Each structure stands twice: as structure tokens, then as C-alpha cells.
Amino acid sequence: MKLYSAFDLHSNNSYLAIIDENGKRVFHQKVKNDPQLVVQILDPFKNDIEGIVVESTFNWYWMVDLLSDEGYEMHLANPTKIQQYSGLKHSDDKDDAFWLAEMLRLKILPEGYVYPKEQRPLRDLLRKRGHLVRLRTSLIVSLQNILARNIGDKMKTNDIKALKEDRVAPLLAGNDDISLAGRVSKEAIDSLTRQINAIEVAVEKKMALRKPYDLLLSMPGVGRILALTIMMETGPIGRFAKVGNYVSYCRKVPAGRFSNEKKKGTGNRKNGNKYLSWAYAEASELARRLDAESRAYYDRKRRQTNAPIAHSALAHKLARAAYHIMKEEVPFMPEKTFA
């Protein structure tokens, strides 16, 4: 008898559901997130289980790896594409788990990409770098605001980040309280800069850009670390059938719903990969500042709309260009990108 199983996974417990090939509910139980206990509860059904579903939650790694090593066929459900029964008045963990198993049985389960286990630690290290960069940026903006309020001028970001020389302290030396605010901000920024540098060194030692991802370096605004981030977050480019699928995954398309030329609502803006969204936003900002053709495109959009939308439009163009670079193994072509 064929069995289909699913876990509704939470932070400290899961709900296990098992159905047979006719959809009959065979077993269900709330389980503590204990690897040994999970394996033990599944063991009586092991020879008959055709597959096990786990939702792509923040903590799916351990469950998928554990059961894959035990020989089970694992399926990672994409929660953004799952639809419950319409008109359902009540739903709980048990119902969710059984619905996941039912979709697997019916072969209608929307599945996500199971990122290779051996590459996940390095990808997470790059994600931590991005987290630290965002923290540092918030501190830099705060310090720039302090300087603007007290000395009437704005210090350049690179001057604030300079590690060999403290260019902030002399500007705020006249007041003890403001001086302390500037000093703690500068020390925190310097500490984050050192940690970011340490991560970059470690990543570059362990991971090299593979073909065709090395061609991403031909893009404006993309250096080795951003190229590595895009490579690690994208995975096999072949899993995206069209450029629109990839750009949507990067969160670089408008999330609006329209009817009769009127906006009727907003779609799920969080659907997609937030790390790729950040990477292309970073590339857009750097390209705008450092590349003449990117700047010309940004300025053209800026005259038609506002700065945030122009920035997003440039990021959208770069994401589309990156797809073709990775898919077709060609260098960046500004004449096609900004035509």
C-alpha cells in the first residue's frame, strides 16, 4: 500500500499526517522537533511511504536533510502557491498537514527548489554579510544625520567607513554628548566593517565564480561578492523558464492588481527571494553612480517619475540582463539592456 506523508513544520514542533493511496487518513500526530523522535515515529511506515512533504519555512533544512539521509523521498512545498479549499471555515495544523499530503498524492503539489546541502553554509554566510551591510548602512545614515544637524554638512560614506583614520571625532569635538554619539557610532561602523571584510575574505577563499556566472562581472555595479551572491541565490538558472519568472523571483516586478486601468489591490510583495532583491538594488545604486549608460537610463526615468521608481527600474533592467547573461552565457550588452 502506498502512503503519502507531510509535516506542518513549526519552530519547536511539527504535525505529522499520513494518508494512503485512496486519500484515507492513516495516521496523525503532533511531534516535538527532535530528530531521533521523528525518525522513530516514521519507521513503522517507512517501506510504504512514497514521499514526504515539508513546507519551505525558515527552518526546513534540518528536517529535509534528516529524512533524506534516512532514505525518504523529500518534497519541499512552496507555501506562496498553495491554495486551501475555498469556503473552509476551520483550519489547523492537522488539516494543513493532511492537505500537503493530499496534494502530493494528487500530484498537484507546488514545489520549491531544494538547495544543495553542501552549498547552504556558504550561502548563509553571504546572507550574514548582507545583514551586516544593512546594519552598517543604517548606522552610517544615522551618523550623517547627526553631522548634518550639528555642523551643517554631510560627510561622505567612504570617509565615515575609513578604518585607518577617524575623520568623524574632530568634527564633533565641541560637545561631550554629541562627541559620544559620534564615537559610539563610528566604533560600531568600524566593527561591522571588519566583520564584513572577514566574511568576504573567507568566501573568496572557499568559493570561485563558476561559468557562466563569472560573466556577471561584466555587468555595471556587480563585483565579485555581488556576483557570488547572485550565483548562490539563483542556483541553476535553468529552473526559471523565462526571464519574467526570474525577475519576479527577484522581486523586481510591480506587485499590483489592476482592472479597467484602475488599481484594485496589491499582490504579495514578499513573494520571491529577498536576498536577490537586495543584491540587484545594490547593483543598481553602484551602477547609477559609476556607469555612464546606467546613469543615463536612471536620469531618463527620473525625469518621468521619482527617484525610488527610477532606482527600481534600473534594478529591474539589471536583473533581466543577468538572466540572459547566465542563461545564454554572454557578457553584458548595454545596447540591449537600455534600448
C-alpha positions in Angstrom: 0.0 0.0 0.0 1.3 3.4 -1.0 1.5 6.1 1.7 1.9 9.8 1.4 3.2 11.9 4.3 3.6 15.6 5.3 4.9 17.7 8.2 3.4 21.0 9.1 6.7 22.4 10.4 6.9 25.0 13.2 9.8 26.3 15.3 9.7 23.7 18.1 7.1 21.1 16.9 5.6 19.6 13.8 2.3 18.0 12.9 2.7 14.7 11.0 0.0 13.4 8.7 -0.1 10.2 6.6 -2.7 9.2 4.0 -3.0 6.1 1.8 -3.3 5.9 -2.0 -7.0 6.5 -1.8 -6.7 9.6 0.4 -7.8 7.8 3.6 -6.2 9.3 6.7 -3.9 6.6 8.2 -2.0 8.4 11.0 -1.5 11.8 12.5 0.4 13.1 15.5 1.9 16.3 16.9 5.7 15.7 17.2 8.4 17.5 19.0 11.2 18.7 16.7 13.6 16.0 17.9 15.4 14.2 15.1 15.5 10.9 16.8 11.8 11.0 17.7 10.8 12.0 14.1 12.7 9.0 12.6 11.3 6.7 15.3 7.6 7.7 14.6 8.0 7.3 10.8 9.9 4.0 11.0 6.8 1.7 11.0 5.6 3.2 7.7 9.0 3.6 6.1 8.7 0.8 3.5 5.3 2.1 2.2 5.9 5.9 2.2 6.2 7.2 -1.4 7.2 10.7 -0.3 7.2 13.2 2.5 6.3 16.9 2.1 7.8 19.7 4.2 6.8 23.3 3.7 9.6 25.8 2.8 9.6 27.5 6.2 12.6 29.3 7.7 13.8 26.1 9.4 13.3 23.4 6.8 17.0 22.5 6.4 17.2 20.0 9.3 14.0 18.1 8.6 14.7 17.7 4.9 18.3 16.7 5.4 17.5 14.3 8.2 14.8 12.4 6.3 16.8 12.5 3.0 19.6 10.8 4.8 17.2 8.2 6.1 16.2 7.3 2.5 12.9 9.1 2.2 11.9 11.0 -1.0 11.5 14.6 0.1 9.4 17.3 -1.4 9.7 21.0 -0.4 6.3 22.7 -0.7 6.2 26.3 -2.0 3.7 27.9 0.5 3.1 31.0 -1.7 1.5 28.8 -4.4 -0.6 26.6 -2.1 -4.4 27.2 -2.1 -6.6 25.8 0.6 -10.1 24.5 -0.1 -12.4 27.5 -0.8 -15.1 28.1 1.8 -13.2 26.4 4.5 -14.4 27.6 7.9 -11.8 26.0 10.1 -8.2 25.1 9.6 -5.5 23.9 11.9 -2.1 22.2 11.9 -3.7 18.8 11.3 -5.7 20.0 8.3 -2.7 21.8 6.9 -0.5 18.6 7.2 -3.2 16.4 5.6 -3.7 18.9 2.7 0.0 18.8 2.0 0.0 15.0 1.8 -3.2 15.1 -0.3 -1.6 17.5 -2.9 1.4 15.1 -3.1 -0.9 12.2 -3.7 -2.8 14.1 -6.4 0.4 15.3 -8.0 -0.6 18.9 -7.7 1.9 20.0 -5.0 3.7 23.3 -5.9 7.3 22.5 -5.1 10.2 24.7 -4.2 13.9 24.2 -5.0 15.8 22.1 -2.5 19.2 23.9 -2.5 22.2 21.6 -2.3 23.1 20.8 1.3 26.8 21.3 0.8 26.4 24.8 -0.6 24.0 26.2 2.0 26.5 27.2 4.7 28.4 29.4 2.3 25.1 30.9 1.0 24.1 31.6 4.6 27.5 33.3 5.3 26.9 35.6 2.3 23.4 36.3 3.7 25.0 37.3 7.0 27.3 39.6 5.2 24.3 41.3 3.6 22.7 41.6 7.0 25.8 43.3 8.4 26.0 45.6 5.4 22.4 46.8 6.0 23.1 47.3 9.7 26.2 49.4 8.8 24.3 51.4 6.3 21.7 52.3 8.9 24.4 53.4 11.3 26.1 55.5 8.6 22.9 57.3 7.7 22.2 58.0 11.4 25.7 59.4 11.8 25.4 61.5 8.7 22.2 63.0 10.1 24.0 63.8 13.4 26.7 65.6 11.5 24.2 67.4 9.3 22.3 68.7 12.3 25.3 69.8 14.2 27.8 71.0 11.7 25.6 71.7 8.7 27.4 69.4 6.4 27.2 65.8 5.3 30.2 63.5 5.4 30.8 61.1 2.5 30.1 57.5 3.2 33.7 56.4 2.3 35.1 58.9 4.8 32.9 57.6 7.6 34.0 54.0 6.7 37.7 54.7 6.7 39.4 52.4 9.2 42.9 53.9 9.3 41.8 57.4 10.2 38.9 58.7 12.4 37.5 61.7 10.4 34.4 61.9 12.5 35.7 62.7 16.0 37.3 66.1 15.2 34.1 67.4 13.7 32.1 66.7 16.9 34.7 67.6 19.5 32.9 70.7 20.8 30.2 68.9 22.8 30.7 65.9 25.1 27.3 64.4 24.4 27.4 64.7 20.6 31.0 63.6 20.7 30.0 60.4 22.5 27.2 59.7 20.0 29.6 60.2 17.1 32.3 58.0 18.8 30.0 55.0 19.5 28.5 55.2 16.0 32.0 55.2 14.5 33.2 52.3 16.6 30.1 50.3 15.7 30.6 51.1 12.0 34.3 50.1 12.1 33.5 46.9 13.9 30.9 45.9 11.3 33.4 46.9 8.5 36.0 44.5 9.9 33.5 41.7 10.2 32.2 42.3 6.6 35.8 42.2 5.4 36.5 39.0 7.2 33.4 37.3 5.6 34.5 38.5 2.2 38.0 37.0 2.6 36.5 33.7 3.8 34.0 33.5 1.0 36.6 34.3 -1.7 38.9 31.6 -0.4 36.1 28.9 -0.4 34.1 29.7 -3.5 35.0 30.7 -7.0 32.6 32.1 -9.7 31.6 29.2 -11.9 30.8 29.5 -15.6 28.5 31.2 -16.7 28.2 33.2 -13.5 31.7 34.7 -14.0 30.1 36.7 -16.9 28.1 38.6 -14.2 31.3 40.6 -13.6 30.8 42.3 -17.0 27.6 44.0 -15.5 27.9 47.5 -14.1 27.6 47.7 -10.4 28.5 44.0 -9.9 31.8 43.0 -8.2 32.9 39.6 -7.1 30.9 39.5 -3.9 27.7 40.6 -5.5 28.3 38.1 -8.3 28.8 35.3 -5.8 25.7 36.3 -4.0 23.7 36.3 -7.2 25.2 32.9 -8.2 24.4 31.3 -4.8 20.9 32.7 -4.5 19.9 32.0 -8.1 21.1 28.4 -8.3 20.7 26.6 -11.6 19.3 29.3 -14.0 17.5 26.5 -15.9 14.9 26.3 -13.2 13.5 29.6 -14.5 11.7 29.0 -17.8 11.5 32.7 -18.8 13.1 36.0 -17.9 9.8 37.1 -16.4 9.9 34.2 -13.9 13.4 35.1 -12.8 12.7 38.8 -12.4 9.6 38.1 -10.4 11.6 35.7 -8.2 14.0 38.7 -7.6 11.0 40.8 -6.5 11.7 43.3 -9.4 8.2 43.4 -10.8 5.3 45.6 -9.6 3.0 43.8 -7.1 -0.2 45.4 -8.2 -3.6 44.1 -9.4 -5.4 46.2 -12.0 -8.8 46.1 -13.7 -10.2 48.5 -16.3 -6.9 50.5 -15.9 -7.6 51.0 -12.2 -5.6 49.6 -9.3 -7.6 47.1 -7.3 -5.1 46.0 -4.8 -1.5 44.9 -4.1 -0.1 41.5 -4.7 2.3 39.6 -2.4 5.4 41.8 -2.4 7.3 39.3 -0.3 6.9 36.5 -2.8 10.4 35.8 -4.1 14.0 35.9 -2.9 14.7 38.9 -0.7 18.4 38.4 -1.0 18.4 38.7 -4.8 16.1 41.7 -4.4 18.8 43.3 -2.2 21.6 42.3 -4.5 20.1 43.9 -7.6 19.2 47.0 -5.5 22.9 47.3 -4.5 24.0 46.8 -8.1 21.5 49.4 -9.3 22.9 52.0 -6.8 26.5 51.3 -7.8 25.7 51.3 -11.5 23.9 54.6 -11.2 26.9 56.2 -9.6 29.7 54.5 -11.6 28.5 53.7 -15.0 27.6 56.3 -17.6 25.0 54.3 -19.5 23.3 53.1 -16.4 23.2 56.7 -15.1 21.7 58.0 -18.4 18.9 55.4 -18.1 18.3 56.3 -14.5 18.2 60.0 -15.3 15.7 59.4 -18.2 13.4 57.5 -15.8 14.0 60.1 -13.1 12.6 62.8 -15.3 9.5 60.8 -15.9 8.8 59.8 -12.3 10.6 59.9 -8.9 14.0 58.6 -7.6 12.8 55.4 -5.9 10.9 54.2 -9.0 13.8 55.1 -11.3 16.1 53.1 -9.0 13.8 50.1 -9.1 13.5 50.4 -12.9 17.3 50.2 -13.2 17.4 47.2 -10.8 14.7 45.6 -13.0 16.8 46.1 -16.1 19.9 44.6 -14.4 18.0 41.6 -13.2 16.7 40.9 -16.7 20.2 41.4 -18.1 21.7 39.0 -15.5 19.1 36.3 -16.6 20.3 36.5 -20.2 23.9 36.5 -19.2 23.5 33.3 -17.1 21.1 31.6 -19.5 22.8 32.4 -22.8 26.4 32.6 -21.4 27.0 36.1 -23.0 28.6 39.2 -21.5 26.6 42.3 -20.5 25.2 44.2 -23.5 24.2 47.8 -22.6 22.8 48.4 -26.0 20.2 45.7 -25.5 19.7 46.3 -21.8 18.9 50.0 -22.1 17.4 50.1 -25.6 
